[in-house]
């Protein structure tokens, strides 16, 4: 390949590997037009075991890229939850690179232009115009805010994982839903439709659920509810509490006071996470993740809370990953692009 035009004649792969799913797209290297896509299970580089991570990446990429054109893939860029661009020995980055390399080798994709990014960097690069600097907030299963300079993450706030942090993210909201259900059952908290919706989501028997229509909930039935709910939660991986998060905005939309309070507190946590990075008035804040992406349940209240910033929602990190992969076809690393 002797010219820039030659170098861009082919395909690129963009990957968005998050806490609950992995997605991959095949795009034209010249204009970024997406022509194929695939998906698989979780892709968090810190929490998903190596062989499983590689398998999920291979499944997603295989679905996106037909076998006949895998030899024409010019570049691959992935945004990974749990990975950082620096330092080079970052554990998540090392695991993401190893998993991606194994997946590509399994599929016969041999390009040397492969780059691992954090999910925050990929999401930020997906904003209109593919900006090089500003702020980003990912509010999905977890929650992390970052400052980006030259398309590289230089500072973060939050993102400490389900055990120590991620306040305001999907895990946090799902856990609060389960806690609200338990408190309502034993009288520590006010009545909430979450007792029923959480119970049904966890497979609690109908005869232990609160009576329909808010009738009298007998003490024995309350005790049975708690006795079933606790093991239903504890027998699952802790992060699966994030599966309960969508129940909260649904309950809030129906007027549930407890659910509305949970969402207000979540927005407060996310706003403080952004504020810790000392944003400048009017600065761009790219937001993504299931909670704050376009049409996400927290996008509007979060925008109101952060009214001094220019809030730009993006669907996910896929568009940014494609943009970063296309930069690789020019021979420049992403931070070198003007």
Secondary structure, 3 states (H helix, E strand, C coil): CCCHHHHCCCEEEEEEECCCCEEEEEEECCCCCEEEEEEECCCCCCCCCHHHHHHHHHHHHHHHCCHHHHHHEEEEEEEECCCCCCCCCCHHHHHHHHHHHHHHHHHCCCCCCEEEEEHHHHHHHCCCCCCCCEEEEEECCCEEEEEEECCEEEEEEECCHHHHCCCCCHHHHHHHHHHHHHHHHHCCCCCCCHHHHHHHHCCCCHHHCCCCCCCCCCHHHHHHHHHHHHHHHHCCCHHHHHHHHHHHHHHHHCCCHHHHHHHHHHHHHHHHHHHCCCCCCCCEEEEECCCCCCCCCCHHHHHHHCCCCEEEECCCCHHHHHHHHHHHCCCCCHHHCC
